Amino acid sequence: MSLSRHTMTPLGARLLVGLGAVLMILPFYVMFVFATHSRTEIFAVPPPLWFGNDLLANFAILTERIPFWRNLGWSLYVALISTALTLLFCSMGGYAFAMFEFRFKKPLFGLVLGTMLLPSFMSMIPSFMIMDLLGWIDQPRALYLPGAASAFGIFLMRQYVSSAVPRELIEAARMDGCSEMGIYARIVLPLLKPALGTLGLIAFIGSWNNFVGPLIVMRTPENFTLPLALRLLQNPVDTEWGALIAGAAIATVPLIALFALASRQLIAGLTAGAVK
């Protein structure tokens, strides 16, 4: 027995989407509400459901306990550098795998894809040993250089280049005397804008939320990125939950703004390959 393709009414579909939206937004709403309450009010029964008056007090505790603005600046610096390097190296790698023929191309691409199957925790100890050997412990380069050529980014760029960049256009540019770097910079990159926007958004969010990486290689609290710095507010005896949640709420604001501005670009980049 075959199922009908249209088994849900428009009203039912809207209700389902609305329910999903509420479930997605609810944790953020609770976080912003708790950020305006004291520790005692947060753990009251029933918990507060509307905004309180302790936001400034929580923020004062936050800036007193940790170098908040410096940690925020470090997070922004690492995320921007990491995003720029990811876009550069992944677009070049994807372009090479899509348009060039060279020895061991297929095994190399298979090796790149194979690294996506490895659990991330397997690389924690080797990463620390390599960073220690290079003398990069407590250096921000240890956060943005190791992941600059991610397997997912190379795969995404390779798939998009294969579908969006005509080989005839590349050959015509070569016949006109354009250099390989000129072809990459003047022809390929402009055609990759949707995929670059998508990958850039993913890379920025991944770097911004990265907790394990700084935990492994960073040592000085002043050099901590914000997710790791907020961890300093937690201890078994005296955890300022209001300040901690206020810091998490502030750290979420740039991501919400970025997603609101680039959501169409993200969806277009993710669906471009499927449409074509």
MOUR-V424514 format. One record per pair of residues at least 24 apart in sequence whose ideal C-beta (glycine too) atoms are under 10 Angstrom apart, sorted by sequence separation. I is the first residue (numbers start at 1). J is the second residue. D is the distance in whole Angstrom. If there is no record, write none. Layout:
i: <I;I>
j: <J;J>
d: <D;D>
This chain:
i: <34;35;164;226;227;166;226;165;225;35;161;164;165;164;164;161;164;157;160;161;164;160;163;118;116;117;160;161;115;116;157;160;115;116;159;160;112;114;115;112;113;116;157;160;112;113;115;116;156;157;160;111;112;156;113;109;112;113;153;156;157;209;112;156;208;209;208;109;113;154;109;112;153;156;208;209;152;153;208;109;150;153;205;152;153;204;205;208;152;204;150;150;205;152;201;204;205;148;89;93;147;150;92;93;97;201;82;86;89;90;93;96;97;200;201;204;81;85;89;90;94;95;98;99;144;147;81;84;85;88;89;90;93;94;97;98;147;201;82;83;86;87;88;89;90;93;94;96;97;98;201;205;78;81;82;85;86;90;91;92;93;94;95;96;97;98;99;200;201;77;78;81;82;85;86;90;91;94;95;98;99;144;147;78;79;80;81;82;84;85;86;89;90;93;94;97;98;143;198;201;202;78;79;82;83;89;90;91;92;93;94;95;96;97;98;197;200;201;74;77;78;82;86;87;90;91;94;95;98;99;144;147;200;77;81;86;90;91;94;95;98;143;146;197;198;199;202;75;82;86;89;90;94;99;197;198;201;202;74;91;98;144;196;197;198;200;87;91;95;100;143;194;195;198;199;86;99;142;143;146;194;197;198;142;193;194;197;198;143;194;195;196;198;140;142;143;194;195;198;95;142;143;193;194;195;138;141;142;193;194;140;192;194;195;139;140;194;195;137;138;139;194;100;137;138;139;143;99;136;137;138;131;137;138;143;140;96;99;139;95;99;127;131;132;138;140;127;131;138;130;95;96;124;128;92;95;99;123;124;127;128;98;127;121;124;125;92;120;124;91;95;120;123;94;95;92;91;92;95;91;94;88;91;94;87;91;87;90;91;94;90;87;88;91;164;87;90;160;163;164;86;87;90;163;162;163;87;160;163;164;86;87;90;156;159;160;163;86;156;159;162;83;84;86;87;160;83;86;156;159;83;85;86;83;84;83;84;86;82;83;86;82;83;80;83;79;80;82;83;79;82;83;79;81;82;79;80;76;79;80;82;78;79;78;79;76;79;82;75;76;78;75;75;75;78;78;75;74;71;74;78;79;78;79;74;77;78;74;75;76;71;74;75;76;70;71;74;75;70;71;73;74;75;70;71;72;73;75;67;70;71;72;74;75;66;67;71;74;66;67;70;71;67;71;72;66;68;71;70;71;66;68;71;66;67;68;66;65;66;65;66;67;66;62;65;66;62;65;62;61;65;68;72;79;64;71;75;79;66;62;65;68;72;76;61;64;65;68;72;75;62;63;71;61;62;66;58;61;62;65;68;72;57;58;59;60;61;62;68;58;59;62;63;57;58;61;62;57;58;60;61;55;58;59;54;58;59;62;54;57;58;52;56;59;55;58;59;54;55;43;39;42;39;41;42;39;40;41;38;39;40;42;38;39;42;37;38;39;37;38;39;35;36;39;34;35;34;35;37;35;36;37;34;35;36;34;35;33;34;35;32;35;36;31;32;34;35;30;31;34;35;32;33;31;32;35;31;32;28;31;32;28;28>
j: <58;59;188;250;251;191;251;191;251;62;188;191;192;192;193;191;194;188;191;192;195;192;195;151;150;151;194;195;150;151;192;195;151;152;195;196;149;151;152;150;151;154;195;198;151;152;154;155;195;196;199;151;152;196;154;151;154;155;195;198;199;251;155;199;251;252;252;154;158;199;155;158;199;202;254;255;199;200;255;158;199;202;254;202;203;254;255;258;203;255;202;203;258;206;255;258;259;203;145;149;203;206;149;150;154;258;140;144;147;148;151;154;155;258;259;262;140;144;148;149;153;154;157;158;203;206;141;144;145;148;149;150;153;154;157;158;207;261;143;144;147;148;149;150;151;154;155;157;158;159;262;266;140;143;144;147;148;152;153;154;155;156;157;158;159;160;161;262;263;140;141;144;145;148;149;153;154;157;158;161;162;207;210;142;143;144;145;146;148;149;150;153;154;157;158;161;162;207;262;265;266;143;144;147;148;154;155;156;157;158;159;160;161;162;163;262;265;266;140;143;144;148;152;153;156;157;160;161;164;165;210;213;266;144;148;153;157;158;161;162;165;210;213;264;265;266;269;143;150;154;157;158;162;167;265;266;269;270;143;160;167;213;265;266;267;269;157;161;165;170;213;264;265;268;269;157;170;213;214;217;265;268;269;214;265;266;269;270;216;267;268;269;271;214;216;217;268;269;272;170;217;218;268;269;270;214;217;218;269;270;217;269;271;272;217;218;272;273;216;217;218;273;180;217;218;219;223;180;217;218;219;213;219;220;225;223;180;183;223;180;184;212;216;217;223;225;213;217;224;217;183;184;212;216;181;184;188;212;213;216;217;188;217;212;215;216;184;212;216;184;188;213;216;188;189;188;188;189;192;189;192;189;192;195;189;195;192;195;196;199;196;195;196;199;272;196;199;269;272;273;196;197;200;273;273;274;199;272;275;276;199;200;203;269;272;273;276;200;270;273;276;199;200;202;203;276;200;203;273;276;201;203;204;202;203;203;204;206;203;204;207;204;205;203;206;203;204;206;207;204;207;208;205;207;208;206;207;204;207;208;210;207;208;208;209;207;210;213;207;208;210;208;209;210;213;214;214;214;214;218;223;225;225;226;222;225;226;223;224;225;221;224;225;226;221;222;225;226;222;223;225;226;227;223;224;225;226;228;221;224;225;226;228;229;221;222;226;229;222;223;226;227;224;228;229;224;226;229;229;230;226;229;232;228;229;230;229;229;230;230;231;232;232;229;232;233;230;233;233;233;240;243;247;254;240;247;251;255;243;240;243;246;250;254;240;243;244;247;251;254;242;243;251;242;243;247;240;243;244;247;250;254;240;241;242;243;244;245;251;242;243;246;247;242;243;246;247;243;244;246;247;242;245;246;242;246;247;250;243;246;247;242;246;249;246;249;250;246;249;241;238;241;239;241;242;240;241;242;240;241;242;244;241;242;245;241;242;243;242;243;244;241;242;245;241;242;242;243;245;244;245;246;244;245;246;245;246;245;246;247;245;248;249;245;246;248;249;245;246;249;250;248;249;248;249;252;249;252;249;252;253;252;256>
d: <9;9;9;8;7;9;5;5;10;10;7;5;8;7;10;8;8;10;9;7;8;6;10;9;9;9;8;8;9;5;7;4;5;6;8;9;9;8;9;9;6;10;6;9;5;9;10;7;6;8;9;9;10;10;9;10;6;6;10;7;7;9;7;6;8;10;10;8;10;10;8;9;5;8;7;8;8;10;6;7;9;8;10;8;7;9;6;9;9;8;9;8;8;10;10;7;8;9;10;6;8;9;9;9;7;7;10;9;10;8;9;9;9;10;7;9;8;6;5;6;8;10;8;9;10;8;9;9;7;8;4;6;8;5;8;5;8;10;7;9;7;9;9;8;9;4;7;10;4;8;5;10;5;9;4;8;6;8;8;9;9;7;7;8;10;8;7;8;9;7;9;5;9;4;8;3;9;2;8;4;8;7;9;10;9;9;9;10;9;8;6;8;5;7;4;8;5;7;9;7;8;5;8;7;10;8;9;10;8;7;8;10;9;9;9;6;9;5;7;10;6;7;10;8;7;5;7;5;10;7;10;8;10;9;9;5;5;10;5;10;7;7;8;9;7;10;9;10;10;10;10;9;9;7;4;5;8;9;9;9;9;9;9;7;8;9;9;8;8;10;5;10;10;8;7;10;6;8;6;9;7;8;3;9;8;9;6;6;10;10;9;8;10;9;8;7;5;5;9;10;4;8;10;4;9;10;10;8;9;9;9;9;9;7;8;8;6;9;9;7;9;10;9;6;6;10;10;10;7;8;4;10;7;6;7;7;10;9;8;10;9;10;8;9;6;9;8;5;10;10;9;9;7;5;10;6;8;10;9;6;7;9;8;8;9;9;7;7;6;8;6;10;10;10;9;9;8;10;8;7;8;10;6;8;9;8;9;9;7;9;9;10;10;8;7;6;6;8;7;9;10;9;10;6;9;10;6;7;9;7;7;6;8;8;9;6;5;7;9;5;10;9;8;9;7;9;5;4;9;10;9;9;9;9;9;5;10;9;6;5;8;8;9;10;9;8;8;8;7;5;4;9;8;9;9;9;9;10;4;10;9;6;5;8;9;10;9;10;8;8;8;6;9;9;9;8;9;9;10;9;10;8;6;10;8;9;10;6;9;9;8;7;4;9;9;8;5;4;6;8;10;8;8;8;5;9;9;9;7;9;6;5;10;9;7;5;5;8;9;9;10;9;8;8;9;8;8;4;9;8;9;7;9;10;7;9;5;9;7;10;9;10;5;10;7;7;8;6;7;8;7;9;9;9;10;9;7;10;9;8;7;10;8;8;5;9;9;7;8;9;9;9;9;7;4;8;7;4;8;9;8;9;10;9;9;8;9;10;10;4;7;6;9;7;5;8;5;8;8;10;10;9;8;6;6;4;8;8;10;9;8;9;9;10;7;9;8;9;9;8;9;5;8;10;6;6;10;8;9;5;9;10;9;5;7;9;5;9;6;10;9;10;8;10;8;7;7;9;9;9;9;10;9;5;8;5;4;9;8;8;9;8;9;6;9;9;4;9;9;8;8;10;9;6;5;10;5;8;8;7;9;7;8>
